[in-house]
């Protein structure tokens, strides 16, 4: 027998509560009536489904959506929060790792994306600390996107062989 999901019920309850708070002018958090809040709410609903029903297929979209909503709320407001696109790569990498931990599959992809995110996040600090080899680093800095593209093409080519 096919198991029915309660996600539609969670979705209706979450969206209903969001719009009810908006209609009644009840403000629980700053900028509550924003698309960032909706993104985080959708992510929370996916996570609620994942943890209450032990359905791991909802984990990754839940963490990604909740993480992005949280990121867009926090970016620019707090000094400790990263305010650049590398944070999105970090969120996706962390989401993939959490999904891999639960499903025991996909560690490699999660680690690679997390490492790329960390590299992008600390890119400027890495190159500033490499003072003596600054000239060579400027060349690397100009060509690292091409290196990433070539690595992706290589992995696709290797897989087809």
N, C-alpha and C positions, 0 to 999 in steps of 0.2 A: 504494500500500500504506500502511496506517495505521501510524504509528510508535508503538511501545509505550513506555510511560514506566517509569522505574526508581524512581519515587517510592514505590510500595508497598514495595519492597525497602529503601529508605532509612528509611521509616517503621518497618518491623519491626525493622531494626537499631538505630535510635535508641531506640525504646521498650524493646526487649530489653536494651540496654545500661543504660538508666535503671533498670529494675527489677532487673537483675542487681547493679548498684552498691548499690541499696537493700537487697537481700537479703543481700549480703555485708558490709554496714555499712562500705562504703568511701565516705568523704566527700572529694570533690574541691574543692567550694566550700561556703561557708556556706549553710545552708538549702537544700541540694541537693534534698531530698525534698519540695519544695513545688510548688504549682500554678504559681507564677511560673516555676520552672525548666522545667516541662512546656510552658508557653506559649513560652518562649524556645527550647526544643528543637524544638517544632513549627515555629516560624519559621525556625530554622536548617535544618531538613530541607527546607522549601519553597525556601529560598535555595540550598541545595545542588543541588536539582533545577533551579532556574532557571539557575545558572551552569554546571553540568556538562553539561546537555542543551541549553543556550541556548534555554530555553523561558520567554519573558518573562511568560507568564500566571501564573507562580509567584512573580514578584518582589514584587508588592504585598502579597499575604497573608503572604509571608515577612518582609518588612520590618515590617509592622504587628505580627505576632505576636512576632517577635524583639524589636522595639522596646518593645512593651508588657511582655513578660517582663522585659527589662532594666530598664525604668522601675520596675516594681513591686519588683524586687530592690533598686534603688538609692535609691528615694524614702524619705526619712526617715533614711537612714544617712549620707549625705554632704551637707554644707552646700551644695556647688556644684550639686547635682542638684535640679531643680524638684520641689516636693512638692505640686502642685495639679493639678486636672483639665486645665488648659491644656496640659500636657505631652502628653496623649493627642492633642489636636488637632494639636500640632506633629509628633508621630510620624506621624499619618495624612497630614498635608501633605507631609512629607519623603518618605514612601513613594510618594505620588502623583507627586511631582516625579521621583523616581528612575525610576519606571515610565514616565513621560512621556519622559524622556531616552532610555531604551532603546527605546521603541516609536515615538518621534517623534510622539506624540499625547497630548493631555490636559494640556498645560502650564497652561492657564488655571485649571482646577479645582485643580491642585496649588498654584499660586501663591495663589489666593484662600484656600484652607484654611490654607496656611502663614501668610499675612498675618493671618488671623483668630486663629490660634494665637499668633502673636507679639503681637498686640494684647492678647489675653487674658492672656498671660504677663506683659506689662509694664503691665497695666492700672493697678495701684495707683501705680507710679512715674510713669506719664503724668499721672495726676490729681493727684498730690502736687506735681509740678513746675509745675503750672498754677495757682499760688497766687492770682494776681490775679483770675482768672476762675473762682474756686472755686464760686461760686453757680451759674453757668451749667453748670459741669461736673457738679455734683450732679444737675441735671436730666437731662443727657445720661446720666449713670451710671444713673439710674433707668429710662431708656427705651431704652438700647442693645439689649436683647434684642428689643424690639418692632421696632426698626429692622432688625435681622438677619432677623426673621421676614418683615417686609414686603419686604425685598430678595429673599428666597427666593421669595415669592409672585409678585413682579414678574417674576423670571427665568422662572418656570414659565409665567406668563401670556404673556410675550413669546415664548416658545418655541412655544406653541400657535397663535399668530397667524400 
